[in-house]
Amino acid sequence: MAIEVGAKAPDFQLKNQHGESVRLADFRGEKNVVLLFYPFAFTGVCTGELCALRDELPTFVNDEVQLLAVSNDSPFSLRVFAEQEGLEYPLLSDFWPHGETSRAYGVFDEDKGCAVRGTFVIDKEGVVRWTIVNGLPDARDLNDYVKALETL
């Protein structure tokens, strides 16, 4: 079961596509975070969602907001994926321990071995203010994230 609105967002430390460590706590007091879990790089729906965010990047990466996208792929796969698709925001690897962060947010599908499509808007104090969880084949509407950010 996914964590709910009003809950404190679980902290994590994951490697991005460049091998750098990124912690959720690093943004506390500084930026709101759009934390987006997706199943796998190089798949159709995931590529479409992440490229749509790329095309609207100033909305999701600015002085007030940071986008963090998490999958269970290795950092090496994420680097190739980011280069291929021109993704310049952090793609975080929840590869090992496999799915630990996805499980903490309640979006890991044990049968498939990957995260489902969960999105969490986290305020500057680290509290979840909005969330949506979609099944594996169901793309999300990034306009919903924009509306959620406008309420912060």
DRENDO-1510 file (C-alpha; in Angstrom, 1 decimal, always signed):
<recs>
REC; n; res; u; v; w
REC; 1; MET; +0.0; +0.0; +0.0 .
REC; 2; ALA; +1.4; +3.4; -1.1 .
REC; 3; ILE; +2.2; +6.0; +1.6 .
REC; 4; GLU; -0.6; +8.5; +1.9 .
REC; 5; VAL; -1.0; +12.2; +1.8 .
REC; 6; GLY; +0.1; +13.8; +5.1 .
REC; 7; ALA; +2.8; +11.1; +5.8 .
REC; 8; LYS; +6.4; +12.0; +6.2 .
REC; 9; ALA; +8.2; +10.9; +3.0 .
REC; 10; PRO; +10.7; +8.1; +3.7 .
REC; 11; ASP; +14.3; +9.4; +3.2 .
REC; 12; PHE; +16.5; +7.5; +0.8 .
REC; 13; GLN; +19.9; +7.7; -0.8 .
REC; 14; LEU; +20.2; +6.4; -4.4 .
REC; 15; LYS; +22.8; +6.8; -7.2 .
REC; 16; ASN; +21.8; +8.8; -10.2 .
REC; 17; GLN; +22.7; +8.0; -13.9 .
REC; 18; HIS; +26.1; +9.6; -13.3 .
REC; 19; GLY; +26.9; +7.5; -10.2 .
REC; 20; GLU; +26.4; +10.4; -7.8 .
REC; 21; SER; +24.5; +9.9; -4.6 .
REC; 22; VAL; +21.2; +11.8; -4.2 .
REC; 23; ARG; +19.3; +12.0; -0.9 .
REC; 24; LEU; +15.7; +13.2; -0.5 .
REC; 25; ALA; +16.8; +15.0; +2.7 .
REC; 26; ASP; +19.2; +17.2; +0.6 .
REC; 27; PHE; +16.1; +19.1; -0.7 .
REC; 28; ARG; +14.4; +19.5; +2.7 .
REC; 29; GLY; +13.9; +23.2; +3.5 .
REC; 30; GLU; +15.0; +24.1; -0.1 .
REC; 31; LYS; +12.7; +22.6; -2.7 .
REC; 32; ASN; +9.4; +20.7; -3.2 .
REC; 33; VAL; +10.1; +17.3; -4.8 .
REC; 34; VAL; +8.1; +15.5; -7.5 .
REC; 35; LEU; +9.2; +11.9; -6.8 .
REC; 36; LEU; +8.2; +9.7; -9.7 .
REC; 37; PHE; +8.6; +5.9; -9.8 .
REC; 38; TYR; +8.5; +4.1; -13.1 .
REC; 39; PRO; +8.9; +0.4; -14.0 .
REC; 40; PHE; +11.8; +0.3; -16.5 .
REC; 41; ALA; +13.9; +2.4; -18.8 .
REC; 42; PHE; +13.6; +1.8; -22.6 .
REC; 43; THR; +9.9; +0.7; -22.4 .
REC; 44; GLY; +7.2; +2.5; -24.4 .
REC; 45; VAL; +5.0; +4.1; -21.7 .
REC; 46; CYS; +7.9; +4.9; -19.4 .
REC; 47; THR; +9.9; +6.6; -22.3 .
REC; 48; GLY; +6.8; +8.6; -23.2 .
REC; 49; GLU; +6.2; +9.8; -19.6 .
REC; 50; LEU; +9.8; +10.7; -19.0 .
REC; 51; CYS; +10.1; +12.5; -22.4 .
REC; 52; ALA; +6.9; +14.5; -21.7 .
REC; 53; LEU; +8.6; +15.7; -18.4 .
REC; 54; ARG; +11.7; +16.5; -20.3 .
REC; 55; ASP; +9.7; +18.7; -22.7 .
REC; 56; GLU; +8.2; +20.6; -19.7 .
REC; 57; LEU; +11.4; +20.6; -17.6 .
REC; 58; PRO; +11.3; +24.2; -16.4 .
REC; 59; THR; +8.0; +23.4; -14.6 .
REC; 60; PHE; +9.6; +20.5; -12.7 .
REC; 61; VAL; +13.2; +21.6; -12.2 .
REC; 62; ASN; +13.6; +25.2; -10.9 .
REC; 63; ASP; +14.3; +27.2; -7.8 .
REC; 64; GLU; +11.2; +25.8; -6.1 .
REC; 65; VAL; +10.9; +22.2; -7.4 .
REC; 66; GLN; +13.1; +19.2; -8.1 .
REC; 67; LEU; +12.0; +16.2; -10.2 .
REC; 68; LEU; +13.5; +12.8; -9.2 .
REC; 69; ALA; +12.6; +9.8; -11.3 .
REC; 70; VAL; +13.2; +6.3; -9.8 .
REC; 71; SER; +13.4; +2.9; -11.4 .
REC; 72; ASN; +14.8; -0.5; -10.5 .
REC; 73; ASP; +17.3; -0.3; -13.4 .
REC; 74; SER; +21.0; -0.2; -12.8 .
REC; 75; PRO; +22.7; +3.2; -12.9 .
REC; 76; PHE; +24.6; +2.1; -16.1 .
REC; 77; SER; +21.3; +1.4; -17.9 .
REC; 78; LEU; +19.9; +4.7; -16.7 .
REC; 79; ARG; +22.9; +6.6; -18.1 .
REC; 80; VAL; +22.5; +5.2; -21.6 .
REC; 81; PHE; +18.7; +5.8; -21.4 .
REC; 82; ALA; +19.2; +9.4; -20.3 .
REC; 83; GLU; +21.7; +10.1; -23.1 .
REC; 84; GLN; +19.6; +8.4; -25.7 .
REC; 85; GLU; +16.4; +10.4; -24.7 .
REC; 86; GLY; +18.1; +13.7; -23.7 .
REC; 87; LEU; +16.9; +13.4; -20.1 .
REC; 88; GLU; +18.8; +16.0; -18.0 .
REC; 89; TYR; +17.1; +15.5; -14.7 .
REC; 90; PRO; +18.1; +12.8; -12.1 .
REC; 91; LEU; +17.2; +9.2; -12.9 .
REC; 92; LEU; +17.8; +7.3; -9.7 .
REC; 93; SER; +18.6; +3.6; -9.5 .
REC; 94; ASP; +16.7; +1.5; -6.9 .
REC; 95; PHE; +18.6; -1.5; -8.2 .
REC; 96; TRP; +20.4; -2.7; -5.0 .
REC; 97; PRO; +19.2; -3.5; -2.5 .
REC; 98; HIS; +16.6; -4.3; -5.2 .
REC; 99; GLY; +13.5; -2.1; -4.8 .
REC; 100; GLU; +14.2; -1.0; -1.2 .
REC; 101; THR; +13.1; +2.6; -1.9 .
REC; 102; SER; +10.1; +1.5; -4.0 .
REC; 103; ARG; +9.0; -0.8; -1.1 .
REC; 104; ALA; +9.4; +2.1; +1.4 .
REC; 105; TYR; +6.9; +4.1; -0.7 .
REC; 106; GLY; +4.6; +1.1; -1.2 .
REC; 107; VAL; +4.9; +1.0; -5.0 .
REC; 108; PHE; +7.1; -2.2; -5.6 .
REC; 109; ASP; +5.3; -5.0; -7.4 .
REC; 110; GLU; +6.8; -8.2; -6.0 .
REC; 111; ASP; +5.6; -10.4; -8.8 .
REC; 112; LYS; +7.0; -8.2; -11.6 .
REC; 113; GLY; +10.2; -7.2; -9.7 .
REC; 114; CYS; +9.7; -3.5; -10.4 .
REC; 115; ALA; +8.0; -0.3; -9.3 .
REC; 116; VAL; +4.5; +0.5; -10.5 .
REC; 117; ARG; +3.8; +4.1; -11.6 .
REC; 118; GLY; +3.7; +6.0; -8.3 .
REC; 119; THR; +4.1; +9.7; -8.0 .
REC; 120; PHE; +4.5; +11.7; -4.8 .
REC; 121; VAL; +4.6; +15.5; -4.5 .
REC; 122; ILE; +6.6; +16.2; -1.3 .
REC; 123; ASP; +6.7; +19.7; +0.2 .
REC; 124; LYS; +9.8; +21.4; +1.5 .
REC; 125; GLU; +9.2; +20.0; +5.0 .
REC; 126; GLY; +9.3; +16.4; +3.6 .
REC; 127; VAL; +5.6; +15.8; +3.9 .
REC; 128; VAL; +3.7; +14.0; +1.1 .
REC; 129; ARG; +1.1; +16.5; -0.2 .
REC; 130; TRP; -0.3; +14.7; -3.3 .
REC; 131; THR; +0.0; +11.2; -4.7 .
REC; 132; ILE; -1.2; +9.0; -7.5 .
REC; 133; VAL; -0.4; +5.3; -8.2 .
REC; 134; ASN; -1.2; +3.8; -11.6 .
REC; 135; GLY; -0.8; +0.3; -12.8 .
REC; 136; LEU; +2.1; -0.7; -15.1 .
REC; 137; PRO; +0.4; -0.1; -18.4 .
REC; 138; ASP; -1.4; +3.2; -17.4 .
REC; 139; ALA; +0.5; +6.4; -18.2 .
REC; 140; ARG; +0.1; +9.4; -15.8 .
REC; 141; ASP; -1.0; +12.9; -16.8 .
REC; 142; LEU; +1.8; +15.4; -15.9 .
REC; 143; ASN; -0.8; +18.2; -15.7 .
REC; 144; ASP; -1.9; +16.6; -12.5 .
REC; 145; TYR; +1.5; +17.2; -11.0 .
REC; 146; VAL; +1.4; +20.8; -12.1 .
REC; 147; LYS; -2.0; +21.3; -10.3 .
REC; 148; ALA; -0.6; +19.6; -7.2 .
REC; 149; LEU; +2.5; +21.9; -7.2 .
REC; 150; GLU; +0.3; +25.0; -7.6 .
REC; 151; THR; -1.3; +24.2; -4.2 .
REC; 152; LEU; +2.0; +24.3; -2.3 .
</recs>
